[in-house]
Amino acid sequence: MLLNLKSERGVRATTILEFAPADAVQVDFGAGPVLTHESGIPLKTWTS
């Protein structure tokens, strides 16, 4: 099965991005912990 998946992958895509200093920023974004509001409702949080 893995051999079949590997052959379907095709060509690996790579893109090189070039920016002058201070022209771009990288932000890592993801889900944080779920917090419980005082009313008992769970709230999703996000991090960057």
mmCIF file as gemmi writes it, N, C-alpha and C atoms, coordinates in Angstrom:
data_model
loop_
_atom_site.group_PDB
_atom_site.id
_atom_site.type_symbol
_atom_site.label_atom_id
_atom_site.label_alt_id
_atom_site.label_comp_id
_atom_site.label_asym_id
_atom_site.label_entity_id
_atom_site.label_seq_id
_atom_site.pdbx_PDB_ins_code
_atom_site.Cartn_x
_atom_site.Cartn_y
_atom_site.Cartn_z
_atom_site.occupancy
_atom_site.B_iso_or_equiv
_atom_site.pdbx_formal_charge
_atom_site.auth_seq_id
_atom_site.auth_asym_id
_atom_site.pdbx_PDB_model_num
ATOM 1 N N . MET Axp A 1 ? 0.821 -1.2 0 1 0 ? 1 A 1
ATOM 2 C CA . MET Axp A 1 ? 0 0 0 1 0 ? 1 A 1
ATOM 3 C C . MET Axp A 1 ? 0.864 1.262 0 1 0 ? 1 A 1
ATOM 4 N N . LEU Axp A 2 ? 1.935 1.285 0.797 1 0 ? 2 A 1
ATOM 5 C CA . LEU Axp A 2 ? 2.786 2.472 0.842 1 0 ? 2 A 1
ATOM 6 C C . LEU Axp A 2 ? 3.462 2.739 -0.489 1 0 ? 2 A 1
ATOM 7 N N . LEU Axp A 3 ? 3.82 1.693 -1.2 1 0 ? 3 A 1
ATOM 8 C CA . LEU Axp A 3 ? 4.431 1.892 -2.51 1 0 ? 3 A 1
ATOM 9 C C . LEU Axp A 3 ? 3.462 2.573 -3.461 1 0 ? 3 A 1
ATOM 10 N N . ASN Axp A 4 ? 2.186 2.212 -3.393 1 0 ? 4 A 1
ATOM 11 C CA . ASN Axp A 4 ? 1.178 2.848 -4.238 1 0 ? 4 A 1
ATOM 12 C C . ASN Axp A 4 ? 1.035 4.326 -3.892 1 0 ? 4 A 1
ATOM 13 N N . LEU Axp A 5 ? 1.024 4.658 -2.611 1 0 ? 5 A 1
ATOM 14 C CA . LEU Axp A 5 ? 0.895 6.057 -2.204 1 0 ? 5 A 1
ATOM 15 C C . LEU Axp A 5 ? 2.104 6.871 -2.642 1 0 ? 5 A 1
ATOM 16 N N . LYS Axp A 6 ? 3.286 6.297 -2.52 1 0 ? 6 A 1
ATOM 17 C CA . LYS Axp A 6 ? 4.496 7.011 -2.906 1 0 ? 6 A 1
ATOM 18 C C . LYS Axp A 6 ? 4.491 7.343 -4.398 1 0 ? 6 A 1
ATOM 19 N N . SER Axp A 7 ? 4.025 6.438 -5.215 1 0 ? 7 A 1
ATOM 20 C CA . SER Axp A 7 ? 4.009 6.694 -6.654 1 0 ? 7 A 1
ATOM 21 C C . SER Axp A 7 ? 2.97 7.746 -7.039 1 0 ? 7 A 1
ATOM 22 N N . GLU Axp A 8 ? 1.936 7.927 -6.234 1 0 ? 8 A 1
ATOM 23 C CA . GLU Axp A 8 ? 0.906 8.926 -6.522 1 0 ? 8 A 1
ATOM 24 C C . GLU Axp A 8 ? 1.309 10.325 -6.089 1 0 ? 8 A 1
ATOM 25 N N . ARG Axp A 9 ? 2.36 10.439 -5.297 1 0 ? 9 A 1
ATOM 26 C CA . ARG Axp A 9 ? 2.778 11.726 -4.762 1 0 ? 9 A 1
ATOM 27 C C . ARG Axp A 9 ? 3.183 12.718 -5.844 1 0 ? 9 A 1
ATOM 28 N N . GLY Axp A 10 ? 3.84 12.253 -6.851 1 0 ? 10 A 1
ATOM 29 C CA . GLY Axp A 10 ? 4.26 13.137 -7.926 1 0 ? 10 A 1
ATOM 30 C C . GLY Axp A 10 ? 5.51 13.922 -7.574 1 0 ? 10 A 1
ATOM 31 N N . VAL Axp A 11 ? 5.663 15.082 -8.187 1 0 ? 11 A 1
ATOM 32 C CA . VAL Axp A 11 ? 6.849 15.908 -8.019 1 0 ? 11 A 1
ATOM 33 C C . VAL Axp A 11 ? 6.711 16.748 -6.753 1 0 ? 11 A 1
ATOM 34 N N . ARG Axp A 12 ? 7.809 16.86 -6.02 1 0 ? 12 A 1
ATOM 35 C CA . ARG Axp A 12 ? 7.804 17.675 -4.812 1 0 ? 12 A 1
ATOM 36 C C . ARG Axp A 12 ? 7.909 19.148 -5.2 1 0 ? 12 A 1
ATOM 37 N N . ALA Axp A 13 ? 7.015 19.97 -4.695 1 0 ? 13 A 1
ATOM 38 C CA . ALA Axp A 13 ? 6.991 21.4 -5.022 1 0 ? 13 A 1
ATOM 39 C C . ALA Axp A 13 ? 7.775 22.194 -3.983 1 0 ? 13 A 1
ATOM 40 N N . THR Axp A 14 ? 8.611 23.087 -4.444 1 0 ? 14 A 1
ATOM 41 C CA . THR Axp A 14 ? 9.379 23.962 -3.571 1 0 ? 14 A 1
ATOM 42 C C . THR Axp A 14 ? 9.324 25.366 -4.128 1 0 ? 14 A 1
ATOM 43 N N . THR Axp A 15 ? 9.098 26.322 -3.25 1 0 ? 15 A 1
ATOM 44 C CA . THR Axp A 15 ? 9.068 27.72 -3.657 1 0 ? 15 A 1
ATOM 45 C C . THR Axp A 15 ? 10.018 28.508 -2.775 1 0 ? 15 A 1
ATOM 46 N N . ILE Axp A 16 ? 10.927 29.219 -3.365 1 0 ? 16 A 1
ATOM 47 C CA . ILE Axp A 16 ? 11.857 30.059 -2.621 1 0 ? 16 A 1
ATOM 48 C C . ILE Axp A 16 ? 11.327 31.487 -2.651 1 0 ? 16 A 1
ATOM 49 N N . LEU Axp A 17 ? 11.123 32.044 -1.478 1 0 ? 17 A 1
ATOM 50 C CA . LEU Axp A 17 ? 10.641 33.416 -1.37 1 0 ? 17 A 1
ATOM 51 C C . LEU Axp A 17 ? 11.793 34.3 -0.917 1 0 ? 17 A 1
ATOM 52 N N . GLU Axp A 18 ? 12.006 35.399 -1.597 1 0 ? 18 A 1
ATOM 53 C CA . GLU Axp A 18 ? 13.074 36.317 -1.229 1 0 ? 18 A 1
ATOM 54 C C . GLU Axp A 18 ? 12.476 37.69 -0.961 1 0 ? 18 A 1
ATOM 55 N N . PHE Axp A 19 ? 12.811 38.256 0.194 1 0 ? 19 A 1
ATOM 56 C CA . PHE Axp A 19 ? 12.319 39.57 0.598 1 0 ? 19 A 1
ATOM 57 C C . PHE Axp A 19 ? 13.476 40.395 1.129 1 0 ? 19 A 1
ATOM 58 N N . ALA Axp A 20 ? 13.383 41.695 0.953 1 0 ? 20 A 1
ATOM 59 C CA . ALA Axp A 20 ? 14.356 42.597 1.552 1 0 ? 20 A 1
ATOM 60 C C . ALA Axp A 20 ? 14.107 42.609 3.066 1 0 ? 20 A 1
ATOM 61 N N . PRO Axp A 21 ? 15.129 42.932 3.856 1 0 ? 21 A 1
ATOM 62 C CA . PRO Axp A 21 ? 14.937 43.001 5.302 1 0 ? 21 A 1
ATOM 63 C C . PRO Axp A 21 ? 13.762 43.914 5.673 1 0 ? 21 A 1
ATOM 64 N N . ALA Axp A 22 ? 12.936 43.464 6.593 1 0 ? 22 A 1
ATOM 65 C CA . ALA Axp A 22 ? 11.767 44.185 7.125 1 0 ? 22 A 1
ATOM 66 C C . ALA Axp A 22 ? 10.596 44.261 6.146 1 0 ? 22 A 1
ATOM 67 N N . ASP Axp A 23 ? 10.653 43.569 4.996 1 0 ? 23 A 1
ATOM 68 C CA . ASP Axp A 23 ? 9.537 43.573 4.053 1 0 ? 23 A 1
ATOM 69 C C . ASP Axp A 23 ? 8.51 42.483 4.337 1 0 ? 23 A 1
ATOM 70 N N . ALA Axp A 24 ? 8.873 41.487 5.122 1 0 ? 24 A 1
ATOM 71 C CA . ALA Axp A 24 ? 7.953 40.377 5.377 1 0 ? 24 A 1
ATOM 72 C C . ALA Axp A 24 ? 8.158 39.865 6.8 1 0 ? 24 A 1
ATOM 73 N N . VAL Axp A 25 ? 7.14 39.155 7.283 1 0 ? 25 A 1
ATOM 74 C CA . VAL Axp A 25 ? 7.203 38.565 8.614 1 0 ? 25 A 1
ATOM 75 C C . VAL Axp A 25 ? 6.61 37.159 8.55 1 0 ? 25 A 1
ATOM 76 N N . GLN Axp A 26 ? 7.135 36.251 9.355 1 0 ? 26 A 1
ATOM 77 C CA . GLN Axp A 26 ? 6.578 34.901 9.432 1 0 ? 26 A 1
ATOM 78 C C . GLN Axp A 26 ? 5.896 34.748 10.776 1 0 ? 26 A 1
ATOM 79 N N . VAL Axp A 27 ? 4.657 34.265 10.756 1 0 ? 27 A 1
ATOM 80 C CA . VAL Axp A 27 ? 3.897 34.055 11.984 1 0 ? 27 A 1
ATOM 81 C C . VAL Axp A 27 ? 3.481 32.598 12.049 1 0 ? 27 A 1
ATOM 82 N N . ASP Axp A 28 ? 3.818 31.936 13.129 1 0 ? 28 A 1
ATOM 83 C CA . ASP Axp A 28 ? 3.377 30.566 13.367 1 0 ? 28 A 1
ATOM 84 C C . ASP Axp A 28 ? 2.063 30.644 14.136 1 0 ? 28 A 1
ATOM 85 N N . PHE Axp A 29 ? 1.013 30.059 13.581 1 0 ? 29 A 1
ATOM 86 C CA . PHE Axp A 29 ? -0.33 30.193 14.124 1 0 ? 29 A 1
ATOM 87 C C . PHE Axp A 29 ? -0.878 28.819 14.448 1 0 ? 29 A 1
ATOM 88 N N . GLY Axp A 30 ? -1.562 28.704 15.565 1 0 ? 30 A 1
ATOM 89 C CA . GLY Axp A 30 ? -2.125 27.398 15.902 1 0 ? 30 A 1
ATOM 90 C C . GLY Axp A 30 ? -3.163 27.499 17.001 1 0 ? 30 A 1
ATOM 91 N N . ALA Axp A 31 ? -3.748 26.364 17.311 1 0 ? 31 A 1
ATOM 92 C CA . ALA Axp A 31 ? -4.761 26.296 18.348 1 0 ? 31 A 1
ATOM 93 C C . ALA Axp A 31 ? -4.093 26.224 19.717 1 0 ? 31 A 1
ATOM 94 N N . GLY Axp A 32 ? -4.628 26.978 20.656 1 0 ? 32 A 1
ATOM 95 C CA . GLY Axp A 32 ? -4.155 26.947 22.025 1 0 ? 32 A 1
ATOM 96 C C . GLY Axp A 32 ? -5.077 26.071 22.86 1 0 ? 32 A 1
ATOM 97 N N . PRO Axp A 33 ? -4.944 26.142 24.177 1 0 ? 33 A 1
ATOM 98 C CA . PRO Axp A 33 ? -5.782 25.308 25.039 1 0 ? 33 A 1
ATOM 99 C C . PRO Axp A 33 ? -7.234 25.79 25.037 1 0 ? 33 A 1
ATOM 100 N N . VAL Axp A 34 ? -8.134 24.882 25.35 1 0 ? 34 A 1
ATOM 101 C CA . VAL Axp A 34 ? -9.545 25.24 25.511 1 0 ? 34 A 1
ATOM 102 C C . VAL Axp A 34 ? -9.73 25.69 26.951 1 0 ? 34 A 1
ATOM 103 N N . LEU Axp A 35 ? -10.249 26.914 27.125 1 0 ? 35 A 1
ATOM 104 C CA . LEU Axp A 35 ? -10.498 27.456 28.461 1 0 ? 35 A 1
ATOM 105 C C . LEU Axp A 35 ? -11.993 27.425 28.745 1 0 ? 35 A 1
ATOM 106 N N . THR Axp A 36 ? -12.346 27.236 29.99 1 0 ? 36 A 1
ATOM 107 C CA . THR Axp A 36 ? -13.755 27.2 30.364 1 0 ? 36 A 1
ATOM 108 C C . THR Axp A 36 ? -14.167 28.555 30.916 1 0 ? 36 A 1
ATOM 109 N N . HIS Axp A 37 ? -15.173 29.168 30.302 1 0 ? 37 A 1
ATOM 110 C CA . HIS Axp A 37 ? -15.728 30.447 30.747 1 0 ? 37 A 1
ATOM 111 C C . HIS Axp A 37 ? -16.451 30.22 32.065 1 0 ? 37 A 1
ATOM 112 N N . GLU Axp A 38 ? -16.61 31.269 32.86 1 0 ? 38 A 1
ATOM 113 C CA . GLU Axp A 38 ? -17.286 31.137 34.155 1 0 ? 38 A 1
ATOM 114 C C . GLU Axp A 38 ? -18.715 30.616 34.012 1 0 ? 38 A 1
ATOM 115 N N . SER Axp A 39 ? -19.308 30.757 32.824 1 0 ? 39 A 1
ATOM 116 C CA . SER Axp A 39 ? -20.658 30.237 32.573 1 0 ? 39 A 1
ATOM 117 C C . SER Axp A 39 ? -20.633 28.731 32.284 1 0 ? 39 A 1
ATOM 118 N N . GLY Axp A 40 ? -19.423 28.159 32.146 1 0 ? 40 A 1
ATOM 119 C CA . GLY Axp A 40 ? -19.291 26.734 31.864 1 0 ? 40 A 1
ATOM 120 C C . GLY Axp A 40 ? -19.096 26.409 30.38 1 0 ? 40 A 1
ATOM 121 N N . ILE Axp A 41 ? -19.136 27.421 29.529 1 0 ? 41 A 1
ATOM 122 C CA . ILE Axp A 41 ? -18.977 27.218 28.092 1 0 ? 41 A 1
ATOM 123 C C . ILE Axp A 41 ? -17.487 27.127 27.746 1 0 ? 41 A 1
ATOM 124 N N . PRO Axp A 42 ? -17.068 26.059 27.034 1 0 ? 42 A 1
ATOM 125 C CA . PRO Axp A 42 ? -15.66 25.963 26.636 1 0 ? 42 A 1
ATOM 126 C C . PRO Axp A 42 ? -15.346 26.967 25.52 1 0 ? 42 A 1
ATOM 127 N N . LEU Axp A 43 ? -14.222 27.64 25.641 1 0 ? 43 A 1
ATOM 128 C CA . LEU Axp A 43 ? -13.792 28.638 24.657 1 0 ? 43 A 1
ATOM 129 C C . LEU Axp A 43 ? -12.484 28.184 24.024 1 0 ? 43 A 1
ATOM 130 N N . LYS Axp A 44 ? -12.434 28.193 22.683 1 0 ? 44 A 1
ATOM 131 C CA . LYS Axp A 44 ? -11.196 27.875 21.98 1 0 ? 44 A 1
ATOM 132 C C . LYS Axp A 44 ? -10.294 29.098 22.01 1 0 ? 44 A 1
ATOM 133 N N . THR Axp A 45 ? -8.997 28.865 22.169 1 0 ? 45 A 1
ATOM 134 C CA . THR Axp A 45 ? -8.024 29.965 22.118 1 0 ? 45 A 1
ATOM 135 C C . THR Axp A 45 ? -7.075 29.716 20.959 1 0 ? 45 A 1
ATOM 136 N N . TRP Axp A 46 ? -6.406 30.78 20.52 1 0 ? 46 A 1
ATOM 137 C CA . TRP Axp A 46 ? -5.486 30.704 19.379 1 0 ? 46 A 1
ATOM 138 C C . TRP Axp A 46 ? -4.172 31.338 19.774 1 0 ? 46 A 1
ATOM 139 N N . THR Axp A 47 ? -3.092 30.853 19.231 1 0 ? 47 A 1
ATOM 140 C CA . THR Axp A 47 ? -1.77 31.383 19.515 1 0 ? 47 A 1
ATOM 141 C C . THR Axp A 47 ? -1.074 31.807 18.233 1 0 ? 47 A 1
ATOM 142 N N . SER Axp A 48 ? -0.155 32.705 18.371 1 0 ? 48 A 1
ATOM 143 C CA . SER Axp A 48 ? 0.674 33.072 17.227 1 0 ? 48 A 1
ATOM 144 C C . SER Axp A 48 ? 2.071 33.324 17.69 1 0 ? 48 A 1
